[in-house]
Amino acid sequence: MILETIISTIDKSGNVNFAPFGIKKNKNFILISPYIPSKTLNNLTSTKSATVNYTNDAVFFVNSILGKKNFKKKKCKKIKGFFLDGCLAYDEVVVEEIKNDKIRPTFKCKIVESVSNKRFEGLNRAQFSLIEACILATRINFLDTKKLMEELSFLSKPVEKTGGQTEKKLWKKIEKFVSDGIKKKKN
């Protein structure tokens, strides 16, 4: 099973990068498979650590896709790194093994600290539609435009039915991002 998270890594200078990321979790290990090239890949390779942030707040996902990643953060307990202030929970991990691949190497990471910050209040379909839309938005260049638009149309319905003002504003931002991306793809 793939869990949608926000991964935070740091580079050798201590600069933080937040990235929406689907991970696989197996007991005390987390598998992270970043695409080549990416900041997450570079940072994992150089620092051998990351923080896996668990959140159901779609704001983190949408703003990450839009490049607005200046999130409030706090220092981790066991690794040199940061977690999202406002996340439900997080795992601090260290890289134990790397399986090389030409497209997506896999980092097998051991969990060295797990922290729960907030009580989970339940699911909202609008938030998860936004997260799925963010995933689609990162794949504009290799998805069929017609199929992409059909999926976005389908995902818009839960946002309209169950979303609050925040989710509806975020949806407009994702729609614009996708529309701009499709225009660039055509040129």
C-alpha positions as CSV (number, residue, x, y, z in Angstrom):
1,M,0.0,0.0,0.0
2,I,1.2,3.5,-0.8
3,L,0.7,6.2,1.8
4,E,0.7,9.8,0.6
5,T,2.9,11.9,2.8
6,I,5.1,15.1,2.8
7,I,8.8,14.2,3.0
8,S,11.2,16.7,4.4
9,T,14.9,16.4,3.7
10,I,17.8,18.7,4.1
11,D,20.8,19.3,2.0
12,K,24.4,19.5,3.2
13,S,23.9,23.2,4.0
14,G,20.9,22.5,6.1
15,N,18.3,23.9,3.6
16,V,15.0,22.1,4.0
17,N,13.0,20.7,1.1
18,F,9.4,19.5,1.4
19,A,8.0,17.2,-1.2
20,P,4.7,15.4,-1.5
21,F,5.6,11.7,-1.7
22,G,4.0,8.3,-1.8
23,I,5.9,5.9,0.4
24,K,5.6,2.2,1.4
25,K,5.7,1.3,5.0
26,N,6.6,-2.1,6.4
27,K,6.8,-2.3,10.2
28,N,10.0,-0.5,11.2
29,F,11.0,0.4,7.6
30,I,9.9,3.0,5.0
31,L,10.6,2.7,1.3
32,I,11.2,6.0,-0.5
33,S,11.6,6.0,-4.3
34,P,12.3,9.5,-5.7
35,Y,12.6,10.1,-9.4
36,I,15.9,11.1,-11.0
37,P,16.6,14.0,-10.8
38,S,15.0,15.5,-7.7
39,K,16.0,17.4,-4.5
40,T,14.7,14.5,-2.4
41,L,17.0,12.1,-4.1
42,N,20.0,14.4,-3.8
43,N,19.3,15.1,-0.1
44,L,18.7,11.4,0.8
45,T,21.9,10.5,-1.0
46,S,24.0,13.1,0.8
47,T,22.5,13.2,4.3
48,K,21.1,9.6,4.6
49,S,18.0,10.8,6.5
50,A,14.5,12.2,6.1
51,T,11.3,13.0,7.9
52,V,8.1,11.4,6.7
53,N,5.2,13.8,7.7
54,Y,1.7,12.4,7.9
55,T,-1.1,14.9,7.3
56,N,-4.6,15.1,5.9
57,D,-4.3,18.8,5.3
58,A,-4.4,19.3,1.5
59,V,-2.8,22.8,1.9
60,F,0.7,21.1,2.3
61,F,0.2,19.0,-0.9
62,V,-1.1,21.8,-3.1
63,N,1.4,24.4,-1.9
64,S,4.2,21.9,-2.5
65,I,3.1,21.4,-6.1
66,L,2.9,25.2,-6.6
67,G,6.4,25.6,-5.2
68,K,5.2,27.5,-2.1
69,K,7.1,25.4,0.5
70,N,7.9,27.9,3.2
71,F,6.1,25.9,5.8
72,K,6.4,26.3,9.6
73,K,8.7,23.6,10.8
74,K,10.3,22.2,14.0
75,K,13.6,20.4,14.7
76,C,13.5,16.6,14.8
77,K,14.5,14.7,17.9
78,K,16.9,12.0,16.6
79,I,18.0,13.1,13.2
80,K,19.4,16.4,11.8
81,G,16.2,17.6,10.1
82,F,12.8,19.1,10.5
83,F,9.1,18.0,10.6
84,L,6.0,20.0,9.5
85,D,4.5,22.0,12.3
86,G,0.9,21.0,12.1
87,C,1.3,17.5,10.8
88,L,-0.7,14.7,12.5
89,A,2.4,12.5,13.1
90,Y,5.9,12.0,11.7
91,D,8.6,9.4,11.4
92,E,12.3,10.2,11.5
93,V,14.2,7.8,9.3
94,V,17.8,6.9,8.3
95,V,18.8,5.3,5.1
96,E,20.0,1.7,5.6
97,E,20.1,0.5,2.0
98,I,19.8,1.8,-1.5
99,K,18.5,-0.2,-4.5
100,N,19.8,1.6,-7.6
101,D,17.5,2.1,-10.6
102,K,17.8,4.3,-13.7
103,I,14.5,6.0,-13.1
104,R,13.6,5.7,-9.4
105,P,16.1,4.3,-6.9
106,T,14.6,2.9,-3.7
107,F,15.9,4.0,-0.3
108,K,15.1,1.5,2.5
109,C,14.9,3.6,5.6
110,K,14.8,2.5,9.2
111,I,12.4,4.4,11.5
112,V,14.4,5.8,14.5
113,E,11.7,8.0,16.0
114,S,7.9,8.1,15.7
115,V,5.9,11.0,17.0
116,S,2.1,11.6,17.1
117,N,1.2,15.3,17.4
118,K,-2.6,15.5,16.8
119,R,-5.7,13.4,17.0
120,F,-7.0,12.3,13.6
121,E,-10.4,13.8,13.2
122,G,-11.6,11.8,10.2
123,L,-11.6,11.8,6.4
124,N,-12.8,14.5,4.1
125,R,-13.2,13.5,0.4
126,A,-12.4,17.0,-0.8
127,Q,-9.0,16.9,0.8
128,F,-8.2,13.5,-0.7
129,S,-9.5,14.6,-4.1
130,L,-7.0,17.5,-3.9
131,I,-4.2,15.2,-3.0
132,E,-5.0,13.0,-6.0
133,A,-5.2,16.1,-8.2
134,C,-1.7,17.1,-7.0
135,I,-0.4,13.6,-8.0
136,L,-2.0,14.1,-11.5
137,A,-0.5,17.6,-11.7
138,T,3.0,16.2,-11.3
139,R,2.4,13.9,-14.3
140,I,1.1,16.4,-16.9
141,N,4.1,15.8,-19.2
142,F,3.5,12.1,-19.5
143,L,-0.3,11.6,-19.1
144,D,-2.7,11.9,-22.0
145,T,-4.4,15.3,-21.7
146,K,-7.9,14.0,-22.4
147,K,-7.5,11.4,-19.7
148,L,-6.0,13.9,-17.3
149,M,-8.9,16.3,-17.7
150,E,-11.5,13.5,-17.3
151,E,-9.9,12.5,-14.0
152,L,-9.8,16.1,-12.8
153,S,-13.4,16.5,-13.6
154,F,-14.3,13.4,-11.6
155,L,-12.2,14.6,-8.7
156,S,-13.8,18.0,-8.7
157,K,-17.2,16.6,-7.6
158,P,-16.2,15.7,-4.0
159,V,-14.5,19.1,-3.7
160,E,-17.8,20.8,-4.7
161,K,-19.9,18.6,-2.5
162,T,-17.8,18.2,0.7
163,G,-15.1,20.9,0.6
164,G,-15.0,24.0,2.6
165,Q,-13.8,27.4,1.3
166,T,-10.2,26.4,1.8
167,E,-10.5,23.3,-0.3
168,K,-12.4,25.1,-3.0
169,K,-9.7,27.8,-3.2
170,L,-7.0,25.1,-3.4
171,W,-9.0,23.4,-6.2
172,K,-8.9,26.6,-8.3
173,K,-5.1,26.8,-7.8
174,I,-4.6,23.2,-8.9
175,E,-6.9,23.7,-11.9
176,K,-4.8,26.8,-13.0
177,F,-1.5,24.9,-12.4
178,V,-2.8,22.0,-14.6
179,S,-4.2,24.4,-17.3
180,D,-0.9,26.3,-17.4
181,G,1.1,23.0,-17.6
182,I,-1.1,21.7,-20.5
183,K,-0.5,25.0,-22.4
184,K,3.3,24.6,-21.9
185,K,3.1,21.0,-23.0
186,K,1.4,22.0,-26.3
187,N,4.0,24.6,-27.1
